[in-house]
Amino acid sequence: MKSVIAIVGEGRLADRVYRTMSPSYSIVRRNDFHEGVPEAVELIVVLQDEAGSFLYTEIEQLIQPIGIPWIHGCILGDEGVIGPIVRPGVAGCSLCADTRYQMAGRNLEMSEQQLRRLVYGDELDESGISLAGLLHMSCLIEAEVQRVLLGKHALTEGQIYLVNLITLKSSLHFFLPDPLCPACGQLPDDTTTRARIKLKPNPKSSPDSYRCRSVNELKETLIKDYFDFRTGLFNVFQPDLTSPFSAVHANLLLFAGDEVTAGRTHSYAISTLTAILEGLERYCSQAPRGKRTVIRDAYSNLAEQAINPIAVGVYTDEQYEQEDFPFQAFHPNHPIDWVWGYSFMQKRPILVPELLAYYSVLYGDGYVNEASNGCALGSSLEEAILYGILEVVERDSFLMTWYAQLPVPRLDAYSADSKELRLMIDRLRAVAGYEVHLFNITMENGIPSVWALAKNSRSTGANLVCAAGAHLDPIRAAISAIHELAGMIGSINMKLEANRETYLNMLEDSSLVRHMEDHCVLYGLPQAEQRLHFLLDNHQPLQTFAEAFKQTTSQHTDLTEDLKDILMVFKSLKLDVIVVNQTTPETLRNDLHGVKVIIPGMLPMTFGHNLTRLSGLERVLRIPAELGYVKQPLTLEQLNPYPHPFP
């Protein structure tokens, strides 16, 4: 007895598949779904000579409830698309595939036919679809149908075929289910139960490591799961051959626009993997993709179980009152969206404004703009929390030093027991012409923090480049900071050369510093060097790493013990550590966890001088005196009035 399938659609592709398959199957033929979904069929094949996302949404809504698997095929210009096989109730539907396909294709060259349709509204030139192309697609579709009906694994399970209808070249492309898909997404509600954190043991991958897994352990899956130039989360990798070290840039595909992430190590292969990991961290922190936000209310109604939004730093009244200022002052009676985090000091779930827990991508619907402060990715939740804390500390230490213009000790880089660190500094001098100065910017928490400043010894190029690092191992903090600044030298040089007049204007008028890149490029100007004399003119004797950091290695073999030590430090300082779990289904497939760490009172990194956030953060006034840099607490008027040079 022949299997019963339905072919729905009209056009040359539908006609050709019908003729190819009718000898082998009992076929119900329909032009569309106006008569509903055909009954008593084992598989539905939807075929169109052209298609759009609206079609996938409509079909999923019709077919998902009745539980019949289906496969789609269509022609887009001179390319054929087949798949995926969609099984109702299983994540990864046609809409997911189309979303990934469309996003990855945004920066691919259009075919001439597609371009003419977009510009002139030309109709599809059916004569351009060759008979050979149609036959080839028909055979591929028939083979997939046969696999499904025989209970075999179909090639388009979680993949789509892309067929060049001119050359007949065919390729399979893996796609990840979209957790926000309106058809098959199954995000659980955000609840207090999901927010609770109970720290678990995490043996280190090696005695001198601060990770649970090495990057090498992930190399087999990171490329396979996340990179595909037609359907991946990442669609392009580009080595940076101008960097003194092995840097690689990756293009991360996001709805709001593509973002470039970077991996910086001493190996292009490892840098490619770290670029993916940095991108996955960014992906987790963009929007809630692991749980659905369900609470919208005013702080005045939630105060007993919520963080006080003012405690993380806001803008001054004068900033909010500016005519073109893009944010509104926080009002406790205005409803906002909240997500659940976990307070380690209070040992309970706590509500956090969603705009603090994730990137602030839109102006006008919040009271602050939040960046990537405290975002981190790890091979366990505990590892991610540890590095999220280090991220907060790095930025806080840098800003504390900048705003208070602290004459911090300069470190003797060659006193460190690290051949790698010495060779990196020598290479920057020999290859790029930059002398590297390291400064100890460790604050009251005692977590080793290092400011790296590269000074150009040549007559051309950016004069100064700054970066920072924080780590339990001060040598790793220094190496991280040097990798960061080395990776920026080339791009800063190009931007400065192309727009020198623009940055000279920023030097005279700090309000013109509006974007992230403005901060670091501005200090490429020789005229800006005087603003860093509080560091460069410090003539104290060099501080050795041994003098600056009494214990440079952890005594623990379990990473969670290191985390517990840090949590105890912040508890003793009466600083809460709040963690929002940002993990997504895409990262969980490789047991990778994303978090946002918020430590109220610590200084948040901001970009755009008009968006400096210091109101409500008295620590910047108090700590310099407690550390002995000044005799008494500072006033707001004494703080550095210029834009910071953080990259």
For each residue, the residues with C-beta under 8 A, 3 or more apart:
1:
2: 24 25 26
3: 25 26 42 43 149
4: 25 26 27 28 40 41 42
5: 21 25 26 27 28 41 42 43 44 45 145 149
6: 27 28 29 30 37 38 41 43 44 45
7: 14 17 18 21 27 28 29 30 45 47
8: 30 31 32 33 38 44 45 46 47
9: 13 14 30 31 32 46 47 48
10: 14 15 31 32 48
11: 14 15 47 48 49 50 126
12: 15 16 49 126 129 134
13: 9 16 17 47 48 49 73 74 75 80 129 134 137 138
14: 7 9 10 11 17 18 47 48 49
15: 10 11 12 18 19
16: 12 13 19 20 134 135 137 138
17: 7 13 14 20 21 45 47 73 137 138 141 142
18: 7 14 15 21 22 27 29
19: 15 16 22 138
20: 16 17 135 138 139 142
21: 5 7 17 18 24 25 27 138 141 142 145
22: 18 19 25 27
23:
24: 2 21 142
25: 2 3 4 5 21 22 145
26: 2 3 4 5
27: 4 5 6 7 18 21 22
28: 4 5 6 7 38 41
29: 6 7 18
30: 6 7 8 9 33 35 38
31: 8 9 10
32: 8 9 10 35
33: 8 30 36 37 58 59 62
34:
35: 30 32
36: 33 62
37: 6 33 44 62 63 66 68
38: 6 8 28 30 41 44
39:
40: 4
41: 4 5 6 28 38 44 68
42: 3 4 5 68 69 149
43: 3 5 6 68 69 70 71 145 148 149
44: 5 6 8 37 38 41 63 68 69 70 71
45: 5 6 7 8 17 70 71 72 73 141 145
46: 8 9 59 70 71 72 73
47: 7 8 9 11 13 14 17 72 73 74 141
48: 9 10 11 13 14 51 55 72 73 74 75
49: 11 12 13 14 74 75 124 126 129
50: 11 74 75 76 124
51: 48 55 56 72 74 76 81
52: 55
53: 56 57 95 98 99 102
54: 57 58
55: 48 51 52 58 59
56: 51 53 59 60 72 93 94 95 98 183
57: 53 54 60 61 95 182 183
58: 33 54 55 61 62
59: 33 46 55 56 62 63 70 72 94
60: 56 57 63 64 86 93 94 95 183 184
61: 57 58 64 65 183
62: 33 36 37 58 59 65 66
63: 37 44 59 60 66 68 70 86 88
64: 60 61 67 88 89 93 183 184
65: 61 62 88
66: 37 62 63 88
67: 64 88 89
68: 37 41 42 43 44 63 88
69: 42 43 44 85 86 87 88 148
70: 43 44 45 46 59 63 85 86 94
71: 43 44 45 46 82 83 84 85 86 141 144 145 148 154 156
72: 45 46 47 48 51 56 59 81 82 83 84 86 94
73: 13 17 45 46 47 48 80 81 82 83 137 141
74: 13 47 48 49 50 51 80 81
75: 13 48 49 50 79 80 81 124 129 137 165
76: 50 51 79 80 81 114
77: 110 111 113 114 117 124
78: 111 113 128 129 164 165 166
79: 75 76 111 162 163 164 165
80: 13 73 74 75 76 133 136 137 161 162 163 164 165
81: 51 72 73 74 75 76 101 160 161 162 163
82: 71 72 73 137 140 141 144 156 160 161 163
83: 71 72 73 97 144 155 156 159 160 161
84: 71 72 92 93 94 97 156 157 158 159 160 175
85: 69 70 71 144 148 154 156 157
86: 60 63 69 70 71 72 90 92 93 94
87: 69 90
88: 63 64 65 66 67 68 69
89: 64 67 184
90: 86 87 184
91: 96 177 179 181 184 185 186 585
92: 84 86 96 97 158 175 176 177 184
93: 56 60 64 84 86 96 97 177 181 183 184
94: 56 59 60 70 72 84 86 97 98 183
95: 53 56 57 60 98 99 178 181 182 183 184
96: 91 92 93 99 100 175 176 177 178 181 183 184
97: 83 84 92 93 94 100 101 160 175 231
98: 53 56 94 95 101 102
99: 53 95 96 102 103 178 181
100: 96 97 103 104 175 176 178 231 232 233 253
101: 81 97 98 104 105 160 173 175 230 231
102: 53 98 99 105 106
103: 99 100 106 253 254 255
104: 100 101 108 228 229 230 231 232 235 253
105: 101 102 108 230
106: 102 103 253 258
107: 235 236 251 258
108: 104 105 229 230
109:
110: 77 114 115 118
111: 77 78 79 114 115
112: 115 116
113: 77 78 116 117 122 124 125 128
114: 76 77 110 111 117 118
115: 110 111 112 118 119
116: 112 113 119 120 122
117: 77 113 114 120 121 122 123 124
118: 110 114 115
119: 115 116
120: 116 117
121: 117
122: 113 116 117 125
123: 117
124: 49 50 75 77 113 117
125: 113 122 128
126: 11 12 49 129
127:
128: 78 113 125
129: 12 13 49 75 78 126 133 134 165
130: 133 134 165 166
131: 134 135
132: 135 136 168
133: 80 129 130 136 137 163 165 166 168
134: 12 13 16 129 130 131 137 138
135: 16 20 131 132 138 139
136: 80 132 133 139 140 163 165 168 170
137: 13 16 17 73 75 80 82 133 134 140 141 163 165
138: 13 16 17 19 20 21 134 135 141 142
139: 20 135 136 142 143
140: 82 136 137 143 144 161 163 170
141: 17 21 45 47 71 73 82 137 138 144 145
142: 17 20 21 24 138 139 145 146
143: 139 140 146 147 155
144: 71 82 83 85 140 141 147 148 154 155 156
145: 5 21 25 43 45 71 141 142 148 149
146: 142 143 149 150
147: 143 144 150 152 153 154 155
148: 43 69 71 85 144 145 151 152 154
149: 3 5 42 43 145 146
150: 146 147
151: 148
152: 147 148
153: 147 157
154: 71 85 144 147 148 157
155: 83 143 144 147 159 161 172
156: 71 82 83 84 85 144 159 160 161 172
157: 84 85 153 154
158: 84 92 174 175 177
159: 83 84 155 156 172 173 174 175
160: 81 82 83 84 97 101 156 172 173 175 231
161: 80 81 82 83 140 155 156 170 171 172 173
162: 79 80 81 170 171 173 230
163: 79 80 81 82 133 136 137 140 168 169 170
164: 78 79 80 167 168 169 170
165: 75 78 79 80 129 130 133 136 137 168
166: 78 130 133
167: 164
168: 132 133 136 163 164 165
169: 163 164
170: 136 140 161 162 163 164
171: 161 162 230
172: 155 156 159 160 161
173: 101 159 160 161 162 228 230 231
174: 158 159 224 225 228 231 232
175: 84 92 96 97 100 101 158 159 160 228 231 232
176: 92 96 100 225 226 233 586 589
177: 91 92 93 96 158 181 184 185 585
178: 95 96 99 100 181 185
179: 91 185 186 187 289 290 584 585 586
180: 185 187 287 289
181: 91 93 95 96 99 177 178 184 185
182: 57 95 185
183: 56 57 60 61 64 93 94 95 96
184: 60 64 89 90 91 92 93 95 96 177 181
185: 91 177 178 179 180 181 182
186: 91 179
187: 179 180 288 289 290 291 292
188: 191 194 291 292
189: 291 292 294
190: 194 195 288 291 292 293 294 295 339 340
191: 188 194 195 291 340
192: 195 196 340 349
193: 196
194: 188 190 191 291 340 581
195: 190 191 192 340 341 342 349 580 581
196: 192 193 342 349
197: 342 344 381 385 579 581
198:
199: 382 560 563 564
200: 380 381 382 560
201: 558 560
202: 212 380 382 383 558 559 560
203: 212 557 558 559
204: 207 209 210 211 212 556 557 558 559
205: 209 211 212 213 214 217
206: 209 214
207: 204 557
208: 553
209: 204 205 206 214
210: 204 386 471 472 473 476 554 559 562
211: 204 205 214 378 379 383 559
212: 202 203 204 205 378 379 380 383 559
213: 205 217 218 379
214: 205 206 209 211 217 218
215: 218 219 270 273 274 277
216: 219 270
217: 205 213 214
218: 213 214 215 221 222 273 277 590
219: 215 216 222 223 269 273
220: 223 224
221: 218 224 225 590
222: 218 219 225 226 227 273 276 277 590
223: 219 220 226 227 272 273 276
224: 174 220 221 227
225: 174 176 221 222 586 589 590
226: 176 222 223 232 233 234 276 279 280 586
227: 222 223 224 232 233 234 235 237 276
228: 104 173 174 175 231 232 235
229: 104 108 232 235 236
230: 101 104 105 108 162 171 173 235
231: 97 100 101 104 160 173 174 175 228
232: 100 104 174 175 226 227 228 229 235 253
233: 100 176 226 227 252 253 279 280 283 586
234: 226 227 237 250 251 252 253 276 279
235: 104 107 227 228 229 230 232 251 253
236: 107 229 250 251
237: 227 234 248 249 250 251 272 275
238: 248 249 250 251
239: 246 247 248 249 268 271
240: 243 247 248 249 262 487 490
241:
242: 489 490
243: 240 246 247 264 486 487 489 490
244: 427 428 431 432 486 489
245: 264 265 266 424 427 483 486 487
246: 239 243 264 265 266 267 268 270 271
247: 239 240 243 262 263 264 271 486 487
248: 237 238 239 240 262 263 268 271 272 274 275
249: 237 238 239 240 260 261 262 275
250: 234 236 237 238 260 261 262 263 272 275 276 278 279
251: 107 234 235 236 237 238 258 259 260
252: 233 234 258 259 260 261 279 282 283
253: 100 103 104 106 232 233 234 235 258
254: 103 257 258 259 283 286
255: 103
256: 286 361
257: 254
258: 106 107 251 252 253 254
259: 251 252 254 279 282
260: 249 250 251 252
261: 249 250 252 275 276 278 279 282
262: 240 247 248 249 250 271 275 278 487
263: 247 248 250 270 271 272 273 274 275 276 277 278
264: 243 245 246 247 271 274 483 484 486 487
265: 245 246 270 271 274 483
266: 245 246 270 420
267: 246 270 271
268: 239 246 248 271 272
269: 219 272 273
270: 215 216 246 263 265 266 267 273 274
271: 239 246 247 248 262 263 264 265 267 268 274 275
272: 223 237 248 250 263 268 269 275 276
273: 215 218 219 222 223 263 269 270 276 277
274: 215 248 263 264 265 270 271 277 278
275: 237 248 249 250 261 262 263 271 272 278 279
276: 222 223 226 227 234 250 261 263 272 273 279 280
277: 215 218 222 263 273 274 280 281 377 592
278: 250 261 262 263 274 275 281 282 377
279: 226 233 234 250 252 259 261 275 276 282 283
280: 226 233 276 277 283 284 377 586 587 592 594
281: 277 278 284 285 375 376 377 594
282: 252 259 261 278 279 285 286 372 375
283: 233 252 254 279 280 286 289 584 586 587 594
284: 280 281 289 290 375 377 582 583 584 587 594
285: 281 282 358 359 372 375 582 594 596
286: 254 256 282 283 289 358 359 361
287: 180 358 359 361
288: 187 190 291 292 293 339 354 357 358 582
289: 179 180 187 283 284 286 584 585 586
290: 179 187 284 581 582 583 584 585 588
291: 187 188 189 190 191 194 288 339
292: 187 188 189 190 288
293: 190 288 296 337 338 339 354
294: 189 190
295: 190 302 337 338 339 351
296: 293 335 336 337 338
297: 301 302 335 336 338
298: 301 302 332 333 334 335 336
299: 302 303 306 308 309 330 332 333 336
300: 303 332 333
301: 297 298
302: 295 297 298 299 305 306 338 351
303: 299 300 306 308 332
304:
305: 302 349 350 351
306: 299 302 303 338 350 351 352
307: 311 312 341 343 350 351 352 353 356 578 598 600
308: 299 303 311 600
309: 299 312 314 330 353 356 367
310: 314 330 616
311: 307 308 600 601 616
312: 307 309 356 368 598 600 604 616
313: 368 603 604 613 614 615 616 617
314: 309 310 329 330 367 368 613 615 616
315: 319 320 325 327 329 367 368 611 612 613 615
316: 319 320 614 615
317: 320 321 329
318: 321 322
319: 315 316 322 325 610
320: 315 316 317 325 327 328 329
321: 317 318 325
322: 318 319 325 610
323:
324:
325: 315 319 320 321 322 610
326: 363 364 369
327: 315 320 363 364 366 367 368 369
328: 320 331 364 366 367
329: 314 315 317 320 367
330: 299 309 310 314 334 367 368
331: 328 334
332: 298 299 300 303
333: 298 299 300
334: 298 330 331
335: 296 297 298
336: 296 297 298 299 353 354 355 366
337: 293 295 296 353 354 355
338: 293 295 296 297 302 306 351 352 353 354
339: 190 288 291 293 295 351 352 353 354 357 580
340: 190 191 192 194 195 349 350 351 352 580
341: 195 307 349 350 351 352 357 578 579 580 581 596 598
342: 195 196 197 348 349 350 578 579 580 581
343: 307 346 347 348 349 350 576 577 578
344: 197 347 567 570 571 576 577 578 579
345: 570 571 575 576 577
346: 343 350 576
347: 343 344
348: 342 343
349: 192 195 196 305 340 341 342 343
350: 305 306 307 340 341 342 343 346 578
351: 295 302 305 306 307 338 339 340 341
352: 306 307 338 339 340 341 356 357 578 580 598
353: 307 309 336 337 338 339 356 357 366
354: 288 293 336 337 338 339 357 358
355: 336 337 358 360 365 366 367 368 370
356: 307 309 312 352 353 368 370 596 598
357: 288 339 341 352 353 354 580 582 596 598
358: 285 286 287 288 354 355 370 582 596
359: 285 286 287 370 371 372
360: 355 366 368 369 370 371
361: 256 286 287
362: 365 366
363: 326 327 366 369
364: 326 327 328
365: 355 362
366: 327 328 336 353 355 360 362 363 369
367: 309 314 315 327 328 329 330 355
368: 312 313 314 315 327 330 355 356 360 613
369: 326 327 360 363 366 606 608 611
370: 355 356 358 359 360 373 604
371: 359 360 604 605 606 607
372: 282 285 359 375 391 605
373: 370 391 392 395 598 604 605
374: 388 389 391 392 595 596 597 598 599
375: 281 282 284 285 372 388 391 582 594 595 596 597
376: 281 384 385 386 387 388 390 391 594 595 597
377: 277 278 280 281 284 384 387 587 592 593 594
378: 211 212 381 382 383 384 385 386 387 592 593 595
379: 211 212 213 383 591 592 593
380: 200 202 212 383 384 559 591 593
381: 197 200 378 384 385 581 583 593 595
382: 199 200 202 378 385 386 559 560 563
383: 202 211 212 378 379 380 386 387 559 593
384: 376 377 378 380 381 387 388 593 594 595
385: 197 376 378 381 382 388 389 563 577 579 595 597
386: 210 376 378 382 383 389 390 559 562 563 566
387: 376 377 378 383 384 390 391
388: 374 375 376 384 385 391 392 579 595 596 597
389: 374 385 386 392 393 447 563 566 570 577 597 599
390: 376 386 387 393 394 447 470 471 472
391: 372 373 374 375 376 387 388 394 395 470 597
392: 373 374 388 389 395 396 597 598 599 602
393: 389 390 396 397 443 445 447 449 470 602
394: 390 391 397 398 449 468 469 470 477
395: 373 391 392 398 399 468 603 604 605 646
396: 392 393 399 400 443 599 602 603
397: 393 394 400 401 441 442 443 449 451 468 470
398: 394 395 401 402 441 449 451 468 605 644 646
399: 395 396 402 403 603 605 620 644 646
400: 396 397 403 404 406 441 443 603 619 620 623 624
401: 397 398 404 405 406 408 439 441 451
402: 398 399 405 640 644 645 646
403: 399 400 603 614 620 639 640 644
404: 400 401 620 623 624 629 630 634 638 639 640
405: 401 402 534 640
406: 400 401 441 534 624 627 629
407: 534 535 538 540 629
408: 401 439 440 441 451 535 538 629
409: 439 440 538 540 542 543 548
410: 437 438 439 440 535 538 540 542 543
411: 415 416 438 439 440 450 478 542 543 544 545 548
412: 415 416 542 543 544 545
413: 416 421 422 425 436 438 478
414: 422 425
415: 411 412 542 544 545 546
416: 411 412 413 421 422 474 475 478 545
417: 475 545 552
418: 421 422 475 479
419: 422 423
420: 266 423 424 479
421: 413 416 418 424 425 475 478 479 482
422: 413 414 416 418 419 425 426
423: 419 420 426 427
424: 245 420 421 427 428 436 479 482 483 486
425: 413 414 421 422 428 429 436 482
426: 422 423 429 430
427: 244 245 423 424 430 431 432
428: 244 424 425 431 432 434 435 436 454 482 486
429: 425 426 432 433 434 435 436 457
430: 426 427
431: 244 427 428
432: 244 427 428 429 454 486 489
433: 429 456 457 458 461
434: 428 429 454 455 456 457 465 489
435: 428 429 454 455 457
436: 413 424 425 428 429 452 453 454 455 482 485
437: 410 452 453 454 455 535 536
438: 410 411 413 450 451 452 453 478 481
439: 401 408 409 410 411 450 451 452 453 535
440: 408 409 410 411 449 450 543 548
441: 397 398 400 401 406 408 449 450 451 468
442: 397 445 446 447 448 449 548 549
443: 393 396 397 400 446 447 449 623 627
444: 573 623 626 627
445: 393 442 569 570 573 575
446: 442 443 569
447: 389 390 393 442 443 470 471 472 566 569
448: 442 470 471 472 473 474 477 548 549 552
449: 393 394 397 398 440 441 442 443 468 469 470 477
450: 411 438 439 440 441 468 469 470 474 477 478 481
451: 397 398 401 408 438 439 441 466 467 468 481 535
452: 436 437 438 439 466 467 468 469 478 481 482 484 485
453: 436 437 438 439 464 465 466 485 532 535 536
454: 428 432 434 435 436 437 464 465 466 485 486 489
455: 434 435 436 437 463 464 536
456: 433 434 461 462 463 464
457: 429 433 434 435
458: 433 461
459:
460:
461: 433 456 458 489 493 496 524
462: 456 465 489 492 493 496 521 523 524
463: 455 456 523 524 525 526 528 529
464: 453 454 455 456 523 524 528 529 532 645
465: 434 453 454 462 485 488 489 492 520 523 524 647
466: 451 452 453 454 485 520 523 532 645 646 647
467: 451 452 481 482 484 485 488 646 647
468: 394 395 397 398 441 449 450 451 452 481 484 646
469: 394 449 450 452 476 477 478 479 480 481 484
470: 390 391 393 394 397 447 448 449 450 477
471: 210 390 447 448 474 476 477 480
472: 210 390 447 448 476 554 562 566
473: 210 448 476 477 552 553 554
474: 416 448 450 471 477 478 545 548 549 552
475: 416 417 418 421 478 479 545 552
476: 210 469 471 472 473 479 480
477: 394 448 449 450 469 470 471 473 474 480 481
478: 411 413 416 421 438 450 452 469 474 475 481 482
479: 418 420 421 424 469 475 476 482 483
480: 469 471 476 477 483 484
481: 438 450 451 452 467 468 469 477 478 484 485
482: 421 424 425 428 436 452 467 478 479 485 486
483: 245 264 265 424 479 480 486 487
484: 264 452 467 468 469 480 481 487 488 647
485: 436 452 453 454 465 466 467 481 482 488 489 647
486: 243 244 245 247 264 424 428 432 454 482 483 489
487: 240 243 245 247 262 264 483 484 490
488: 465 467 484 485 491 492 520 647
489: 242 243 244 432 434 454 461 462 465 485 486 492 493
490: 240 242 243 487 493 494
491: 488 494 495 517
492: 462 465 488 489 495 496 520 521 524
493: 461 462 489 490 496 497 524
494: 490 491 497 498
495: 491 492 498 499 517 521
496: 461 462 492 493 499 500 503 521 524 525
497: 493 494 500
498: 494 495
499: 495 496 502 503 521
500: 496 497 503 504 525
501: 504 505
502: 499 505 506 512
503: 496 499 500 506 507 518 521 522 524 525
504: 500 501 507 508 525 527
505: 501 502 508 509 512
506: 502 503 509 510 512 513 518 522 643
507: 503 504 522 525 527 528
508: 504 505
509: 505 506 512
510: 506 513 609 641 642 643
511: 609 610
512: 502 505 506 509 518
513: 506 510 518 519 522 608 609 643
514: 518 608 609 610
515: 518 607 608
516: 519 607 608 647
517: 491 495 520 521
518: 503 506 512 513 514 515 521 522 607 608 643
519: 513 516 522 523 607 643 644 645 646 647
520: 465 466 488 492 517 523 524 645 646 647
521: 462 492 495 496 499 503 517 518 524
522: 503 506 507 513 518 519 525 528 643 645
523: 462 463 464 465 466 519 520 528 529 531 532 645
524: 461 462 463 464 465 492 493 496 503 520 521 528
525: 463 496 500 503 504 507 522 528
526: 463 529
527: 504 507 530
528: 463 464 507 522 523 524 525 531 532
529: 463 464 523 526 532 533 536
530: 527 533
531: 523 528 640 642 645
532: 453 464 466 523 528 529 535 536 645
533: 529 530 536 537
534: 405 406 407 537 538
535: 407 408 410 437 439 451 453 532 538
536: 437 453 455 529 532 533
537: 533 534
538: 407 408 409 410 534 535
539:
540: 407 409 410 543
541:
542: 409 410 411 412 415
543: 409 410 411 412 440 540 547 548
544: 411 412 415 547 548
545: 411 412 415 416 417 474 475 548 549 552
546: 415 549 550 552
547: 543 544
548: 409 411 440 442 448 474 543 544 545
549: 442 448 474 545 546 552
550: 546
551: 555
552: 417 448 473 474 475 545 546 549
553: 208 473
554: 210 472 473 562
555: 551
556: 204 559 561 562 565
557: 203 204 207 561
558: 201 202 203 204 561 562
559: 202 203 204 210 211 212 380 382 383 386 556 562 563
560: 199 200 201 202 382 563 564
561: 556 557 558 564 565
562: 210 386 472 554 556 558 559 565 566
563: 199 382 385 386 389 559 560 566 567
564: 199 560 561 567 568
565: 556 561 562 568 569
566: 386 389 447 472 562 563 569 570
567: 344 563 564 570 571 577
568: 564 565 571 572
569: 445 446 447 565 566 572 573
570: 344 345 389 445 566 567 573 575 576 577 599
571: 344 345 567 568 574 575
572: 568 569
573: 444 445 569 570
574: 571
575: 345 445 570 571 599 600 601 602
576: 343 344 345 346 570 599 600
577: 343 344 345 385 389 567 570 597 598 599
578: 307 341 342 343 344 350 352 597 598 599 600
579: 197 341 342 344 385 388 595 596 597 598
580: 195 339 340 341 342 352 357 595 596 598
581: 194 195 197 290 341 342 381 593 594 595
582: 284 285 288 290 357 358 375 594 595 596
583: 284 290 381 587 588 592 593 594 595
584: 179 283 284 289 290 587 588 594
585: 91 177 179 289 290 588 589
586: 176 179 225 226 233 280 283 289 589
587: 280 283 284 377 583 584 590 592 593 594
588: 290 583 584 585 591 592 593
589: 176 225 585 586
590: 218 221 222 225 587
591: 379 380 588
592: 277 280 377 378 379 583 587 588
593: 377 378 379 380 381 383 384 581 583 587 588
594: 280 281 283 284 285 375 376 377 384 581 582 583 584 587
595: 374 375 376 378 381 384 385 388 579 580 581 582 583
596: 285 341 356 357 358 374 375 388 579 580 582
597: 374 375 376 385 388 389 391 392 577 578 579
598: 307 312 341 352 356 357 373 374 392 577 578 579 580
599: 374 389 392 396 570 575 576 577 578 602
600: 307 308 311 312 575 576 578
601: 311 575 617 619
602: 392 393 396 575 599 617 619
603: 313 395 396 399 400 403 613 614 617 619 620
604: 312 313 370 371 373 395 613
605: 371 372 373 395 398 399 646
606: 369 371 611 612 613
607: 371 515 516 518 519 611
608: 369 513 514 515 516 518 611
609: 510 511 513 514 612 643
610: 319 322 325 511 514
611: 315 369 606 607 608
612: 315 606 609
613: 313 314 315 368 603 604 606 617
614: 313 316 403 603 617 620 636 639
615: 313 314 315 316
616: 310 311 312 313 314
617: 313 601 602 603 613 614 620
618: 621 622
619: 400 601 602 603 622 623
620: 399 400 403 404 603 614 617 623 624 634 639
621: 618 624 633 634 635 636 639
622: 618 619 625 626 633
623: 400 404 443 444 619 620 626 627
624: 400 404 406 620 621 627 629 630 633 634
625: 622 628 629 630 631 632 633 634
626: 444 622 623
627: 406 443 444 623 624
628: 625
629: 404 406 407 408 624 625
630: 404 624 625 633 634
631: 625
632: 625
633: 621 622 624 625 630
634: 404 620 621 624 625 630 638 639
635: 621 638 639
636: 614 621 639
637:
638: 404 634 635
639: 403 404 614 620 621 634 635 636
640: 402 403 404 405 531 644
641: 510
642: 510 531
643: 506 510 513 518 519 522 609
644: 398 399 402 403 519 640
645: 402 464 466 519 520 522 523 531 532
646: 395 398 399 402 466 467 468 519 520 605
647: 465 466 467 484 485 488 516 519 520
